Structures are given as structure tokens and as C-alpha cells.
Amino acid sequence: MTRVGIIGLGMLGNAVALHLLDSGFEVTVYNRTKEKTIQTKEKGAKVATSPKEIAENSELVIIVVKDANAVKEISFEKDGIIEGKHEKLIVADMSTIDPSESKNISKKFQEYNIHKLDIPVMGGPNVAISGDLVMMASGNKESFDHCKDVFEKIANKVFFLGESGVAHSVKLAMNLQITMLALALSEGITLVEKSNVDPKIFLEILNSTYFKTGMSEKKAYNMIEGKYDTTFTLANLKKDISTMTGAAKSLGIELPMIKKAEEVYENAIREGFGEIDYTGIIEYIKKINEPK
Ligand SMILES: NC(=O)c1ccc[n+]([C@@H]2O[C@H](COP(=O)([O-])OP(=O)(O)OC[C@H]3O[C@@H](n4cnc5c(N)ncnc54)[C@H](OP(=O)(O)O)[C@@H]3O)[C@@H](O)[C@H]2O)c1
């Protein structure tokens, strides 16, 4: 399989497309806002004018857009993927969306005899650029096996998890970890700063223990300095948190911490922190602790 289409050249999609171009694939791209296709065009990508044209030109179409509504729009509305369908077409959705929405979208594609896989990923544009994402996949196993070479180029670890939707459930559980880690670091740093302790010492101690994480070893130092090299916006993480609370509701389970986190991230967006990196949640925690 060599002809790959990418719909959605946001931070993640752009990096995935650049890496596939570097790896020798024939890549066609589409983005609603055309200016974002410039970088990939310069690297040799063909630029399509619609999702339909992407489908016509590709054996595998990878979708990397904001949410389930965007996935449905580019798939089923005018000039959508289904209008460009052909016998060899497989669709794979990398966007982070609700597992039940994902199942319904797969079913709708099936009505057009198109196999749709779920391929949510862990890792941002900074690792996507070198093919070092971690991928969770679900859906039709035969289609997955057919596309495996491409997936293994995009990610250094690929897990096939079973029936449609389940990869998104695992992805939500992964982003739940990210949410809590960013909050735990933000509150820990604020607590020690208010106690006149250098937060770098706090991180040095934390990173000397079993409780260290990639986040405490890397992004946390930028959090202390108020530097936010945005790889995943706080608003997009909040979108995922709301998807988690929605999924919990439909599963009939209580996840009390994520419910509380939803409120915190919602307030942070209201205070204007939505477009910085999600680790900028520390700015909101600092703000609510400013002297009155
Ligand atoms: N960044 C990460 O670290 C990361 C990691 C794992 C998963 N993800 C997931 O990957 C997806 C993309 O994330 P990102 O960080 O690349 O986000 P982003 O930079 O905000 O880009 C969002 C993309 O979605 C497109 N889009 C939004 N609404 C649309 C619509 N109605 N129709 C067509 N296109 C639409 C945007 O097009 P325009 O340019 O026209 O607005 C843009 O290409 C999200 O689901 C996110 O949760 C991101």
C-alpha cells in the first residue's frame, strides 16, 4: 500500500503526513483551511480540494480532525469520503472520539461497503514527526492487517485491540492519565511555591522516586517557567475530558475525579487558557491562588 490520504492537517495530522512523505509514501492531503497544506505541499504532497478527491486518490484514508462531528461531516456530507469510494478503499480514524460514536460511524461506512478502522494514538506532533507514536487499533482485522505496514511506519508500537470502538475506550483511559498528571503537577508545584520551596527541588525529588513520569521529567520544567510549547491544546484535552464523562455515563459508571477535572478545565478555558498547551492548566491553578 503506497497511496495514503490524510484529512486534517492540524498539529497531529500535519506531522503524520510529513513523516509519511519522508518515508516515501505517495500522500494526498486535504484540510478545511487550505493554508495549512503549504508545508506538506512543499514536501511533495498532492493537495486535494475535498475529502471525496482524497478518497478517489488513496487506498488508505487517515482522518485526523477535531471531534466526531467533524469526522461525520468529512465522511458523509457533500463531497465527503463516501462520494469518492472505490473497491480498494479503507478508512482509518485517528481523531480522539467517543467509542459509541466511532461504532456508529463504522456501521455507516459499512453501509457503503467501506471498512473503517479506529486508530487513535498516544504522543503528539513532536513524536509523530519521527514515526514514534503509540497506536491503538480496532475494527476489521483483515483491513488492519492490510494497512499494518503504514501503521507501523506511523507508530513504533501498534496494538490491535478487537472490535470497532474499543481502541477509543483505551485512548480515553490514556487521556484520563494525562489529565490527572497535568493537574497533579500543577497543584504540587503551586503548593511548594507557596511554601517558599524551589519547585525544581520538588521535581528533582519526585524524579528520584518510583512516582516520576515522562511529564514530570520533561514538560514539568517548562511548566515552572511558564513556557508552553503547544503540542496539544488545553481546549482539545477538555473536549476529550467531556468525551470521557459522556462515555462513563453511557457505561453507567462513576468516575468522580474526571468529573471534577472537567469543571477545572472548563473554568480554565473560560479564563482564556484554551489555546495554550494543556500543561498550561498550571496557569489557571496559579490564577485562582493569586492574593485577592
Ligand atoms: N495534538 C496531539 O498531541 C494529539 C495526540 C493524540 C490525538 N490527538 C487528536 O487528534 C485530533 C486532531 O488534533 P490536533 O492536535 O491536530 O488538533 P488541531 O491542531 O486543533 O487540528 C484540528 C483539525 O481538525 C480540523 N477540523 C475541525 N473541525 C472540522 C470540521 N468541522 N470539518 C473539517 N475539519 C475540521 C481542523 O481544520 P481547520 O484547520 O480548518 O480548523 C484541523 O485540521 C483530535 O481529535 C485530537 O484529540 C491529538
The ligand as an SDF file (V2000), in Angstrom:
LIG
                    3D

 48 52  0  0  0  0  0  0  0  0999 V2000
   -2.0000   17.0270   19.2380 N   0  0  0  0  0  0  0  0  0  0  0  0
   -1.8670   15.8900   19.9130 C   0  0  0  0  0  0  0  0  0  0  0  0
   -0.9180   15.7270   20.6940 O   0  0  0  0  0  0  0  0  0  0  0  0
   -2.8620   14.7580   19.7390 C   0  0  0  0  0  0  0  0  0  0  0  0
   -2.4880   13.4780   20.1830 C   0  0  0  0  0  0  0  0  0  0  0  0
   -3.3710   12.4200   20.0320 C   0  0  0  0  0  0  0  0  0  0  0  0
   -4.6220   12.6370   19.4750 C   0  0  0  0  0  0  0  0  0  0  0  0
   -4.9890   13.8920   19.0720 N   0  0  0  0  0  0  0  0  0  0  0  0
   -6.3300   14.0470   18.4700 C   0  0  0  0  0  0  0  0  0  0  0  0
   -6.1700   14.2740   17.0740 O   0  0  0  0  0  0  0  0  0  0  0  0
   -7.1800   15.1590   16.5910 C   0  0  0  0  0  0  0  0  0  0  0  0
   -6.5060   16.3780   15.9800 C   0  0  0  0  0  0  0  0  0  0  0  0
   -5.7330   17.0110   16.9900 O   0  0  0  0  0  0  0  0  0  0  0  0
   -4.7400   18.2320   16.7030 P   0  0  0  0  0  0  0  0  0  0  0  0
   -3.9400   18.4270   17.9290 O   0  0  0  0  0  0  0  0  0  0  0  0
   -4.0890   18.0490   15.3860 O   0  0  0  0  0  0  0  0  0  0  0  0
   -5.8290   19.4060   16.6350 O   0  0  0  0  0  0  0  0  0  0  0  0
   -5.7880   20.8200   15.8940 P   0  0  0  0  0  0  0  0  0  0  0  0
   -4.3960   21.2720   15.6530 O   0  0  0  0  0  0  0  0  0  0  0  0
   -6.7340   21.6890   16.6630 O   0  0  0  0  0  0  0  0  0  0  0  0
   -6.4360   20.4780   14.4610 O   0  0  0  0  0  0  0  0  0  0  0  0
   -7.7840   20.1310   14.3090 C   0  0  0  0  0  0  0  0  0  0  0  0
   -8.0240   19.6890   12.8720 C   0  0  0  0  0  0  0  0  0  0  0  0
   -9.4090   19.3360   12.7300 O   0  0  0  0  0  0  0  0  0  0  0  0
   -9.9420   20.0590   11.6130 C   0  0  0  0  0  0  0  0  0  0  0  0
  -11.3790   20.2900   11.8150 N   0  0  0  0  0  0  0  0  0  0  0  0
  -12.0160   20.7050   12.9360 C   0  0  0  0  0  0  0  0  0  0  0  0
  -13.3310   20.7730   12.7240 N   0  0  0  0  0  0  0  0  0  0  0  0
  -13.5410   20.4050   11.4260 C   0  0  0  0  0  0  0  0  0  0  0  0
  -14.6910   20.2610   10.6110 C   0  0  0  0  0  0  0  0  0  0  0  0
  -15.9150   20.5120   11.0930 N   0  0  0  0  0  0  0  0  0  0  0  0
  -14.5230   19.8420    9.3310 N   0  0  0  0  0  0  0  0  0  0  0  0
  -13.2890   19.5880    8.8380 C   0  0  0  0  0  0  0  0  0  0  0  0
  -12.1540   19.6880    9.5630 N   0  0  0  0  0  0  0  0  0  0  0  0
  -12.2880   20.0870   10.8410 C   0  0  0  0  0  0  0  0  0  0  0  0
   -9.1540   21.3600   11.5940 C   0  0  0  0  0  0  0  0  0  0  0  0
   -9.3130   22.0170   10.3480 O   0  0  0  0  0  0  0  0  0  0  0  0
   -9.0810   23.6010   10.2400 P   0  0  0  0  0  0  0  0  0  0  0  0
   -7.6020   23.7770   10.1120 O   0  0  0  0  0  0  0  0  0  0  0  0
   -9.8240   24.0100    9.0380 O   0  0  0  0  0  0  0  0  0  0  0  0
   -9.6260   24.2190   11.5070 O   0  0  0  0  0  0  0  0  0  0  0  0
   -7.7440   20.8080   11.8370 C   0  0  0  0  0  0  0  0  0  0  0  0
   -7.2150   20.2220   10.6760 O   0  0  0  0  0  0  0  0  0  0  0  0
   -8.0710   15.4810   17.8010 C   0  0  0  0  0  0  0  0  0  0  0  0
   -9.1570   14.5970   17.8400 O   0  0  0  0  0  0  0  0  0  0  0  0
   -7.1260   15.2500   18.9800 C   0  0  0  0  0  0  0  0  0  0  0  0
   -7.8450   14.9630   20.1700 O   0  0  0  0  0  0  0  0  0  0  0  0
   -4.1230   14.9530   19.1680 C   0  0  0  0  0  0  0  0  0  0  0  0
  1  2  1  0
  2  3  2  0
  2  4  1  0
  4  5  1  0
  4 48  2  0
  5  6  2  0
  6  7  1  0
  7  8  2  0
  8  9  1  0
  8 48  1  0
  9 10  1  0
  9 46  1  0
 10 11  1  0
 11 12  1  0
 11 44  1  0
 12 13  1  0
 13 14  1  0
 14 15  2  0
 14 16  1  0
 14 17  1  0
 17 18  1  0
 18 19  2  0
 18 20  1  0
 18 21  1  0
 21 22  1  0
 22 23  1  0
 23 24  1  0
 23 42  1  0
 24 25  1  0
 25 26  1  0
 25 36  1  0
 26 27  1  0
 26 35  1  0
 27 28  2  0
 28 29  1  0
 29 30  1  0
 29 35  2  0
 30 31  1  0
 30 32  2  0
 32 33  1  0
 33 34  2  0
 34 35  1  0
 36 37  1  0
 36 42  1  0
 37 38  1  0
 38 39  2  0
 38 40  1  0
 38 41  1  0
 42 43  1  0
 44 45  1  0
 44 46  1  0
 46 47  1  0
M  CHG  2   8   1  16  -1
M  END
$$$$
